[in-house]
Amino acid sequence: MKFLFADGLDFVDPNYDFINDRNAAGRRPYWNDQYPHELLGYAPYDGILVSRGIVGDHLFKGHYTASQSMRFRREGARKFLRFDSPESREKMMMGDCGAFSYVNMERPPYTAADMVDFYSDGGFTHGCSIDHIIFDFHSDNPPATEMLPDVQRRYDITLENAEAFLRESARIDDFVPVGVVQGWSPESMSLAARELERMGYRYIAIGGLVPLKAKQIHEVLTAIRGRISNATSIHLLGFAKAEQIHEFVNYGIASFDSTSPLIRAFKDANKNYYVKRQDGSLDYYSAIRIPQAIENPRLMQAVKRGDFRQEDLIALEACALGSLRAYDQGKASADEAIDAVTEYSRPMLWDLKKTSEKNEAEIEKYRERTSRTIRDMPWKNCSCRVCQDASVEVAIFRASNRNKRRGFHNLAIYYQHLQSTLGNTL
């Protein structure tokens, strides 16, 4: 089973100045910044998935700038992503059509020929057919006649496009066309998978999984595997349950893509920093939240209301950072660092709509979570290049260069976990 990282132009400045919170002098974004596989010194994934919606085009603005989008098409995905080392050249490069970008349109704006040209220009090894997202999901398998006409229309469009895409994809040498499954139930998705196999697809991708619970995904995969050959490979698109992948090995999953380990570094409430336990399972630590006093929107609003003085917040911020760094270097106690960080959390966490008792309880919860991270110092026990170079900075929740570094660390730990877990499971 291969783990693909979904590209979102996720890179960091390798020479970022943590003390002064600024990029390196003369830094040129993209050119000087590094992707996870560059900063870590190896790829913590088996390939990369690139969505057309991320790259962007004349129809939709993606994450790429116009010049980056042109360079991507001119140089190809591997060279643009600097994923072209001898080791990386053997790894998968999968593309998809970016269906979320046109989800509100009556029909996808691309033809099969358009997408084949995109995959050909990008030098992809695998590419998904053009689907139209169906958000409805019903475990009780209602017939199409009970669904809104738009649901059946999207279902039919996805299959029609898949048939046209398979024909067009013959133009690309050494390319694997991947038929996308959409549906409103396990039954409808299994019928779509069987139809794709009948067309000639030997690799299918299951779409619409993002909002589904693990139980529902099991229902879908059970139904699909009951209708297609075991020789047909399955890819899970946007698999948000990355940490539960071991539960799905019996379905013969060939690959899945996810950004979950990276995203959790700065979007999860508590599970921001991954560690691997001795028994092989994953554990998590909360990041130490020290926002920038003069940039954090919530703190700036508090200053404008007159709740706090700007100079007081700056002093608390400096004390929190200074105490934490001193502790990391063995020059301060854990209690000193915890006290300073907790004190700075007050203006950040205090909610004027809540009672003092509730606010104090919230601050105490934060103190407990942060205390565990500070006392255990998990970054000291990690051998990844991120933690070795950044030390305690990787555990601080504060702007992109720290938060994404923590995400890169998470990718490294998750990839180790995945390899050992699947090795024990298969």
C-alpha positions in Angstrom: 0.0 0.0 0.0 1.4 3.4 -1.0 1.0 6.7 0.8 0.8 9.7 -1.5 1.1 13.2 -0.1 -1.3 15.7 -1.7 0.6 18.8 -2.8 -0.5 22.2 -1.7 2.7 24.1 -2.2 3.8 23.2 1.3 7.3 24.4 1.8 9.3 26.4 4.4 12.3 28.7 4.5 15.2 26.4 5.6 17.1 29.4 6.9 14.3 31.0 8.8 15.4 33.2 11.8 13.3 31.9 14.7 14.7 34.4 17.2 13.8 37.5 15.2 10.8 35.8 13.4 11.8 36.7 9.9 12.8 35.0 6.7 16.4 34.8 5.6 17.8 37.8 3.9 17.3 37.7 0.1 14.9 34.8 0.4 13.0 34.0 -2.8 9.8 32.0 -2.1 9.7 28.6 -4.0 13.3 28.9 -5.2 14.9 29.0 -1.7 12.2 27.3 0.2 12.1 23.5 0.7 9.5 20.8 0.3 9.2 18.1 3.0 11.4 15.7 1.0 14.1 18.4 0.7 14.1 19.6 4.3 14.0 16.0 5.8 16.6 14.7 3.3 14.2 12.0 2.1 10.6 11.6 0.9 8.3 10.6 3.8 5.8 9.3 1.3 5.6 6.9 -1.7 4.5 9.6 -4.2 2.8 12.9 -4.6 -0.8 13.7 -5.8 -1.3 17.0 -7.6 -4.8 18.3 -8.1 -5.5 20.5 -11.1 -7.5 22.7 -8.7 -4.3 23.4 -6.7 -2.2 24.2 -9.8 -5.0 26.4 -11.2 -5.7 27.5 -14.8 -7.6 30.0 -16.9 -10.8 28.9 -15.3 -9.9 28.7 -11.6 -7.3 30.4 -9.5 -5.3 27.7 -7.7 -2.6 27.9 -5.0 0.1 28.4 -7.7 0.9 31.8 -9.1 0.4 32.2 -12.9 4.1 31.9 -13.5 4.3 28.8 -11.3 1.5 27.2 -13.2 3.2 27.9 -16.5 6.5 26.5 -15.1 4.7 23.4 -13.8 3.3 22.6 -17.3 6.6 23.4 -19.0 8.9 21.5 -16.7 6.5 18.8 -15.5 5.4 17.8 -12.0 8.6 16.1 -10.9 11.0 18.9 -11.8 8.7 21.6 -10.5 8.3 19.8 -7.2 12.0 18.9 -7.1 10.9 15.3 -6.8 13.3 14.1 -9.4 16.2 12.6 -7.5 17.1 9.0 -8.5 15.1 7.7 -5.5 12.1 9.9 -6.2 11.9 9.1 -9.9 10.7 5.6 -9.0 7.8 6.9 -6.9 4.2 7.6 -8.1 3.1 10.9 -9.5 -0.7 11.0 -9.6 -3.0 13.8 -10.8 -6.6 14.5 -10.3 -9.0 16.9 -11.9 -9.7 19.2 -8.9 -13.4 18.4 -8.7 -13.9 20.6 -5.7 -13.1 23.7 -7.7 -16.1 23.2 -10.0 -18.4 21.5 -7.6 -21.2 24.1 -8.0 -21.1 24.0 -11.8 -23.7 22.0 -13.8 -21.0 20.0 -15.6 -17.2 19.7 -15.2 -15.6 22.4 -17.4 -12.9 20.0 -18.7 -13.0 17.4 -21.5 -11.2 14.1 -21.4 -8.7 15.5 -23.9 -8.1 18.5 -21.6 -7.2 16.3 -18.7 -5.0 14.0 -20.8 -3.1 17.0 -22.0 -2.7 18.2 -18.4 -1.4 14.8 -17.3 0.9 14.5 -20.3 2.4 18.0 -19.8 3.0 17.2 -16.1 4.6 13.8 -16.8 2.3 12.0 -14.4 2.5 8.2 -13.9 -1.2 8.0 -12.9 -4.1 10.3 -13.6 -7.8 10.3 -12.5 -10.8 10.6 -14.8 -13.1 13.6 -14.6 -15.6 13.2 -11.8 -18.5 15.3 -10.5 -18.7 15.2 -6.7 -21.8 13.7 -5.0 -22.1 14.7 -1.4 -25.1 12.6 -0.5 -24.5 9.4 1.3 -27.0 6.8 2.5 -26.0 3.5 4.1 -29.4 2.0 3.5 -28.9 2.0 -0.3 -31.9 3.9 -1.6 -32.6 3.5 -5.3 -31.8 6.3 -7.8 -35.5 7.0 -8.1 -35.5 8.3 -4.5 -32.6 10.6 -5.0 -32.7 14.2 -6.4 -32.2 14.3 -10.2 -28.9 16.2 -9.7 -27.4 13.2 -7.9 -28.2 10.8 -10.7 -26.9 13.3 -13.2 -23.6 13.7 -11.5 -23.3 9.9 -11.3 -23.9 9.5 -15.0 -21.6 12.4 -15.9 -18.8 10.8 -13.9 -19.2 7.5 -15.8 -19.5 9.1 -19.2 -16.3 11.1 -18.6 -14.5 8.0 -17.4 -15.3 6.2 -20.7 -14.0 9.1 -22.8 -11.0 9.6 -20.6 -9.9 5.9 -20.9 -9.9 6.3 -24.7 -8.0 9.5 -24.7 -5.4 8.3 -22.2 -4.1 5.8 -24.7 -2.2 8.8 -26.2 0.2 8.8 -23.2 3.0 6.2 -22.9 3.7 4.6 -19.6 0.6 6.1 -18.0 -2.0 4.4 -15.8 -5.5 5.8 -16.2 -7.5 5.8 -12.9 -11.3 5.7 -13.1 -13.0 7.7 -10.3 -16.0 6.3 -8.4 -18.8 8.6 -7.2 -22.1 7.5 -5.7 -24.7 8.1 -3.0 -24.5 4.7 -1.3 -22.3 1.6 -1.0 -24.5 -0.1 -3.6 -24.3 2.7 -6.2 -20.6 3.1 -5.7 -20.0 -0.6 -6.2 -22.1 -0.6 -9.4 -20.0 2.4 -10.6 -16.8 0.5 -9.8 -18.0 -2.6 -11.7 -18.9 -0.4 -14.7 -15.4 1.2 -14.6 -13.9 -2.3 -14.6 -16.1 -3.3 -17.5 -14.8 -0.3 -19.5 -11.3 -1.6 -19.0 -10.0 0.2 -15.9 -7.6 -1.8 -13.7 -7.1 1.0 -11.2 -10.0 2.9 -9.7 -10.1 5.7 -7.2 -12.9 6.1 -4.6 -14.1 9.7 -4.3 -16.4 11.3 -1.8 -14.7 9.8 1.2 -13.7 13.0 3.0 -17.0 13.5 5.1 -17.5 9.8 5.7 -17.0 8.0 9.0 -14.8 4.9 9.2 -17.9 2.6 9.4 -19.3 4.1 6.2 -16.0 3.7 4.4 -15.9 0.0 5.4 -19.4 -0.3 3.9 -18.3 1.2 0.7 -15.2 -0.9 0.3 -17.0 -4.1 1.3 -19.6 -3.4 -1.4 -17.0 -2.5 -4.1 -14.8 -5.5 -3.4 -17.8 -7.7 -3.6 -18.4 -6.6 -7.2 -14.9 -6.2 -8.8 -11.9 -8.4 -9.3 -9.2 -8.6 -6.6 -6.7 -7.8 -9.4 -8.2 -4.3 -9.8 -6.3 -1.8 -7.7 -8.1 0.7 -5.4 -7.0 4.2 -4.5 -8.6 6.2 -1.7 -8.9 9.9 -2.7 -8.5 12.4 0.1 -8.4 9.8 2.9 -8.9 11.8 6.1 -8.6 8.7 8.3 -4.9 8.2 7.7 -4.2 7.0 11.3 -6.8 4.3 10.8 -5.4 2.9 7.5 -4.5 -0.4 9.1 -8.2 -1.1 9.5 -8.6 -1.2 5.7 -5.7 -3.5 4.6 -8.0 -6.4 3.9 -9.7 -4.6 1.0 -6.5 -4.7 -1.1 -6.0 -1.0 -1.1 -3.1 -0.2 -3.5 -2.7 3.5 -2.5 -4.2 6.5 -0.7 -3.5 10.2 -0.5 -3.8 12.4 2.6 -2.6 15.6 4.0 -3.8 14.7 7.5 -0.4 14.5 9.3 0.6 17.9 8.0 -2.7 19.6 8.6 -3.0 18.3 12.1 0.1 20.3 13.0 -1.9 23.5 12.9 -5.6 22.7 12.6 -6.2 20.1 15.3 -7.1 21.5 18.7 -4.7 19.2 20.6 -3.0 16.5 18.5 -0.3 18.7 16.8 3.0 16.8 17.3 3.3 13.1 16.4 5.4 10.6 18.3 5.7 6.9 18.0 5.3 4.8 21.1 7.4 1.8 21.8 4.5 -0.5 20.9 4.4 1.1 17.5 1.3 3.1 17.9 1.0 6.8 17.4 0.8 9.3 20.3 0.3 13.1 20.1 1.3 16.2 21.9 -0.3 19.6 21.9 1.7 22.4 20.4 2.7 25.3 22.7 0.7 28.2 21.5 2.6 31.5 21.6 1.0 33.7 18.9 2.6 36.9 17.7 1.4 39.7 19.9 1.3 42.3 17.1 -0.1 40.0 14.4 -2.6 37.7 16.0 -6.1 38.9 15.1 -7.7 38.0 18.5 -5.0 39.8 20.5 -5.1 42.8 18.2 -8.9 43.0 18.7 -8.4 42.8 22.5 -6.0 45.7 22.3 -8.4 47.8 20.2 -11.1 47.2 22.8 -8.8 48.4 25.5 -8.8 45.1 27.3 -4.9 44.9 27.2 -2.1 47.2 26.4 0.1 46.3 23.4 3.3 46.8 25.3 2.1 44.4 28.0 1.3 41.7 25.5 4.7 42.1 23.8 6.4 41.7 27.2 4.4 38.6 28.1 5.2 37.2 24.6 8.9 37.8 25.1 8.8 36.2 28.5 7.0 33.1 27.2 9.5 32.6 24.3 12.5 33.4 26.4 11.6 31.1 29.3 10.8 28.2 26.9 14.1 28.6 25.0 16.0 28.9 28.3 14.3 25.7 29.5 15.2 23.9 26.3 18.9 24.8 26.9 18.8 23.7 30.5 18.9 27.3 31.9 15.4 27.4 33.4 13.0 25.0 35.1 10.0 23.4 33.5 7.8 25.3 36.0 9.2 28.6 34.9 8.5 27.9 31.3 5.0 26.6 32.0 4.1 29.6 34.1 5.3 32.1 31.5 3.5 30.3 28.6 0.3 30.0 30.7 0.4 33.7 31.7 0.6 34.7 28.0 -2.3 32.4 27.2 -4.7 34.5 29.4 -5.4 37.3 26.9 -5.5 34.7 24.1 -8.0 32.4 25.8 -10.1 34.9 27.8 -13.7 35.1 26.5 -15.7 38.1 27.7 -18.9 36.2 27.1 -18.0 33.6 29.7 -17.8 33.8 33.4 -14.4 34.1 35.2 -14.8 30.6 36.5 -15.2 29.1 33.0 -12.3 31.2 31.7 -10.0 30.0 34.5 -11.1 26.4 33.8 -10.2 26.8 30.2 -6.8 28.3 31.0 -6.1 25.4 33.4 -6.9 22.9 30.7 -4.5 24.7 28.4 -1.8 24.6 31.2 -2.3 20.8 31.6 -1.9 20.1 27.9 1.1 22.4 27.6 2.7 21.1 30.7 2.9 17.6 29.3 4.6 18.8 26.1 7.1 21.0 28.0 8.0 18.4 30.6 8.3 15.5 28.2 10.3 17.6 25.6 9.5 15.1 22.8 11.6 17.0 20.2 14.7 16.0 22.2 14.0 12.3 21.4 13.3 12.8 17.7 16.1 12.1 15.2 14.3 13.8 12.2 16.2 16.7 10.7 13.4 19.1 11.6 13.6 18.5 15.3 17.4 18.3 15.2 17.7 21.7 13.6 14.7 23.6 15.1 14.7 22.0 18.6 11.9 23.5 20.8 10.8 25.9 17.9 9.1 22.9 16.2 6.7 22.5 19.2 5.7 26.2 19.2 2.4 27.0 17.5 3.3 30.3 15.8 3.1 31.2 12.1 3.8 29.1 9.0 7.5 28.3 9.3 7.1 26.6 12.6 3.7 25.1 12.0 4.6 23.5 8.7 7.9 22.3 10.0 5.9 20.5 12.7 3.8 19.1 9.9 6.9 17.8 8.1 8.0 16.1 11.3 4.5 14.5 11.5 4.9 13.2 8.0 8.2 11.6 8.9 6.7 9.9 12.0 3.5 8.9 10.2 5.5 7.3 7.4 7.6 5.3 9.8 4.4 4.3 11.6 2.7 3.3 8.3 5.6 1.2 7.2 5.9 -0.7 10.5 2.2 -1.1 10.9 1.5 -2.4 7.4 4.5 -4.6 7.7 3.0 -6.2 10.8 -0.5 -6.3 9.3 0.1 -7.7 5.9 
